[in-house]
């Protein structure tokens, strides 16, 4: 039963996404972890990051290269290829 669940693509995706959220906190830092979060993956390895507002998106955009470098070991451990980050305040949802 559990083996079947673990083989399901949706389940694998959910676990990977959950781990990605945990790593985002470490990579983005506390200041941005509360105001941004991974939202989705687009084709070509583009990760969309939902941001609380345009100011947060702008600040993260300025740090994009540093974030990608810090994120690399985590992404490799999850076997996810990310080539670019897109910061989008329109995707922000309050939980």
N, C-alpha and C positions, 0 to 999 in steps of 0.2 A: 504493500500500500504506500508506504513512505517512499520507496524506491520509484514508484510510478510518479508520485508527486514531484520528486526531485528531477525527473526527466522532462517534465513539462516545461516548455519554453517560457511560458508566462511566469511560472514560479521562479525559474532561474533569473529572469529579467527583474522580478520584484526583489529578490534577494540582492542582486547586483545593485539595483537602484538604492536599496536601503543602506548598503555599505558605502555607496557613493555619497549619500547624505552625511554619513558619519565622517567620512574623509573630508568633505567640503568644510566642515567646522575647523578642522586642523589646518587646511590649506588657506582658507579665506581669513582666518583669525576671528576671535570673539566679536570684534566690532562689526564685521560684515556677516558673520554666521547668523545673527539674529535678523538681518535685513536682506538676506539673499539665500537662495537655495537652488540646487540643480532642478530643472524643470523637465527637460526632454532632450533627446538626441535627434539631430537631423542627419541627413545623408552626408557623406564625406567627413564624418567625425566631428561635426559641429555640435557642441553642447550648449543648450540654451539654459541660461541662469535667470530665474525669476528674481527681480529686485523690487524692494519696497517702494522705491521712487526713482525718478530720473537722476537725482543727485548720487544715489548709491550706485546706479548703473554707470554713471560717468566716472566715479572714483575707481570702481572695479575695472573699467575699461583702461584706465591709466596704469593699472597694475597687472594687466592681462598677461604679459610675458612672464612676470615673476610667478603668477598663479599657475600658469601652465608648467613651468619648471618644477614648482613645488608639488604639483598634482601628479607628475609623471610616474614616480614609483608606485603610487596608489593605483593609478590607472593600469599600469603593467600587471600589478598583482591581481586585478579584476579582469585582465585580458580585454580591456576597453581601449580603443584607439580614439584619442581626441586630438584634433589638429587645430581647433579654434574654439573660442568661447564667444557667445553672443549674449549680451546682457539686456534683458527685456522687462521694463517696469509694468508693461501691460499684462504680464503673466502672473503677477503677484496675487496670491490669495491668502486671506487671513484664516488660519485654522481655528 
